[in-house]
Structures are given as C-alpha cells and as structure tokens.
Amino acid sequence: MKKYAPYLLLALFALLLWDVVSDGMYVNIDGEQIDGPFGFLVGMLLAGGGTLLGLVITLFVGVVLAVVFASLGVVLLGGLALGMVAIGLVVSPLLLPLLLPLALVWYFVSRARKERVAKASAAV
C-alpha cells in the first residue's frame, strides 16, 4: 500500500484540481455551449492542438529558413570568390611594375642556387 499511496494522492489531487479549475470554463462550438469538466477537457484539447500546430509550423519555418540562409551563404561565397577574381584581373596590369623587379630577384637567386648545386655535385 505504501508504494501506491503517492500515486493515489497525485490522482486525487489531479481530480480535485480538475474540478476546481474546470467549473468556469466553457467552449462554444458552432453556437453549442459545452461546459463542465467535458468543456474543460475539450478546451484544453483544442488549445493543445493549436499549440502543437504552432510548434509544427515553427519547426517547418525554421527548417525552411535554415535551407534558405545556407543557400544564400553558398551564393554569397561564390559571389565573393568571383568578385575577388574580377578584382585580381583588373589590378593585375597595375602590379606589373612590381612584378618585374621581383622576377629579376627570382632569376638571380635561382642562378646563384644552380651554381652552388653544380659546385657541390662537382666536389663529390
């Protein structure tokens, strides 16, 4: 009996709460008024159904927005990459005066390295 006592008390408290809360509640469906505990039950069921429907709609809208924003992110990254390529193509002729001294330095360094490698291989 001690195992079932908390469950019985909880059930009795739920019935008491249902009786206290459900007295003033009524539901009007197509002009027909439903009151009492059954009206309370119908009202809570309809309110819960509306809440459940709102939850499903919110989840669906969240999924759609996630897909849309992910797609926009991909399009945005593609647009940024395309813009960077376009800017690089526009700026490349302006960088030619900087590239000529860099090419000369590269040539002299590679020539010195080839001579050093040739001397090292001849010594072996």
ROKE-327534 format. One record per residue: residue in one letter; x, y, z of N, C-alpha, C, O, CB in turn. Coordinates in steps of 0.2 Angstrom, whole numbers, plus 5000, padded with zeros to 4 digits. Glycine has a CB too. Layout:
aXYZXYZXYZXYZXYZ;...
//
This chain:
m500449945000500050005000500450065000500250114997499550005006;k501050065003501450125004501750144997501950194995502050115008;k501850094992502050104985501550144981501750184977502250044982;y500950134983500350164979500150224982499750264978499850114978;a500250244988500050304991500150364987499750404986500250304998;p500850374985500950434982500550444975500350504973501750444980;y500450394972500150394965499350404966499050444963500250324962;l499150374972498450394973498350464975497850494973498150344979;l498750494979498750564981498750604975498450654975499250574987;l499250594971499350634965498650624960498450674958499950604961;a498350564960497750564956497150604959496850634956497550484955;l497150594966496650634969496750704969496250744968496550614977;f497350734969497450804968497350824961497050884960498250814970;a497450784956497350804949496550804948496350854945497650744944;l496150764951495450764951495150824954494750864952495150704954;l495450844960495250904964495450964960494951014959495550904971;l496050964957496251024953495751034947495551084945496951014951;w495550974944495150974938494451004940494151044936495150904935;d494250984945493551004947493551084949493151114947493350964954;v494151104952494151174954494251214948493951274947494751184959;v494651194943494851244938494351234932494251284929495551224935;s494051184932493551174926492851194927492451194922493551104924;d492651224932492051254933491851304929491351314926491951274941;g492351354928492151414925492351414917492251464914492551474928;m492551354915492751354908492151324904491851274905493351314907;y492051354898491551334893491851344886492251394885490851354894;v491651304882491851304875491251314870490751284871492251244873;n491251364866490751374861490951354854491351384851490551454861;i490651294852490751274845490151274841489651244843491051194846;d490151314836489651324832488951344835488451314834489551264827;g489051384840488451404844488251354850487751374854487851414840;e488551294850488351254855488851264861489451254860488351174853;q488651274867489051284873489151214876488651184878488751334877;i489751204877489951144881490351164887490851204887490451094877;d490051154893490351174899490551114904490351054902489951224903;g490751134910490951074915491651044913492051074909490351024915;p491750984916492350954915492450934908493050934906492350894920;f491950914904492050904897492250964893492650954889491350864895;g491951014895492151084891492851094893493151124888491651134894;f493051084899493751104901494151054897494751074894493851094908;l494050994896494450944893494450964885494950954882494150874893;v493850974882493850994875494251064874494651064869493151004873;g494151114879494551174878495351164878495651194874494351224883;m495551124883496251104884496451064878497051074875496351064890;l496051024875496250984869496351024863496851024859495750924868;l495851074862495951124857496551164857496851184853495251154856;a496651194863497151234865497851204864498351224861497151264872;g497851134866498451094865498551084858499151084855498451034869;g498051074854498151064847498351124843498751114839497451034844;g498151184845498351244842499151254844499451274840497951304845;t499251234850499951244852500451194848500951214846500051234859;l500151134847500551084843500651104836501151094833500251014844;l500051134833500151154826500551214826500951214821499351174824;g500551264831501051314831501751294831502251314828500951364836;l501951244835502551214836502851184829503351194827502551154841;v502351144826502551114819502651164814503151154810501951064817;i502251214814502351274809503051304811503451324806501751324809;t503151314817503851354819504451314817504851334814503851364826;l504351244818504951204816505051204808505551204806504851134818;f504451194805504451194797504751264795505251264790503851184794;v504551324798504851384796505551384797505951414793504451444799;g505851364803506551364805506951324800507451344798506651334812;v506651264798507051224793507051254786507651254783506651154792;v506551284784506551324778507051384778507451394773505851354776;l507051424783507551474784508251454784508651484782507351514790;a508351394787509051364788509251354781509851364779509051304792;v508851324777509051304770509151364766509551364762508451254767;v508651414766508751474763509351514764509751534760508151524764;f509551514771510151554773510751514771511251544769510151564780;a510751454771511351414769511451424762512051424759511251334771;s510851424758510951434751511251504749511651514745510251424747;l510951554753511251624752511951624754512351664751510851664756;g512151584759512851584761513351554755513851584754512951544767;v513051504752513451474747513451524741514051534738513151414744;v512951554739512951604734513351664736513751694731512151634732;l513351684742513751744744514551724743514851764741513551764751;l514751664746515451644745515651644738516151664736515551574748;g515151614733515351614726515451684723515851694719514751574722;g514951724725515051794723515651834725515951864722514351834725;l515851814732516451844734517051824730517551854729516551834742;a517051754729517651724725517651754718518151774716517551654725;l517051764715517051794708517251864708517651884704516351784705;g517051904713517251974714518051974715518352024713516952004720;m518351934719519051934720519451914714519951944712519251884726;v519151874710519451854703519451914699519951934695519151794700;a518851944699518752004694519252064697519552094692518052034695;i519352074703519752124706520452114704520852154702519652134713;g520652044705521352024703521452034696522052054694521451954705;l520952024691521152034684521152114683521552124678520552004680;v520752154686520852224685521452254687521752294684520252254688;v521752224693522352254696522952224693523452254694522252244704;s522952174690523552134688523952184683524552174684523352074684;p523752214679524152264674524452314679525052334677523752294669;l524152334684524452384688525052364692525452394695523952424693;l525052294694525552264698526152244693526652224696525252204701;l526152254687526752234683527352274684527852234684526552244675;p527352334686527952364688528252334694528852344695527852444689;l527852314699528152274705528352204703528852184707527552274710;l528052174698528252104697528952104693529352054693527752074692;l529152154689529752154685530352154690530752104689529852214681;p530452194695530952184700530952114703531552084705530952244705;l530352094705530352034708530551974704530851924706529552014711;a530451974698530651924693531451924692531751874692530351934686;l531751984692532451994692532751964698533251924697532652064691;v532551974704532751954710532751874710533151844712532451984716;w532151844708532051774707532551744703532851694704531351764705;y532651774697533151754692533851744695534251694694533151794686;f534051804698534751804701534851754707535351724707534951874704;v534351744711534351694716534351624714534751584716533751704721;s533951614709533951544706534651524702534851474702533351534701;r534951584699535551574695536151554701536551514699535751634691;a536151594706536651584711536551514714537051474716536551634717;r535951484715535751424718536051364713536351314715535051414720;k535951374707536151324702536951324702537151264701535851344695;e537251374702537951374703538251344709538751304709538251444702;r537851354715538051324721537951244721538351204723537651354727;v537451224718537251154717537751124712537951064713536551144714;a537951154707538451124702539151124705539451074704538451174696;k539351164709539951164713539951104718540451064719540151224717;a539351094721539351044726539350974723539650924726538651054730;s539050964717539050904714539750884711539850834710538450904708;a540050944708540750934706541250914711541750874710540950994702;a541150934717541550914723541550844725541950814728541450964728;v540950814724540850744726541050694721541050634722540050734727;
//
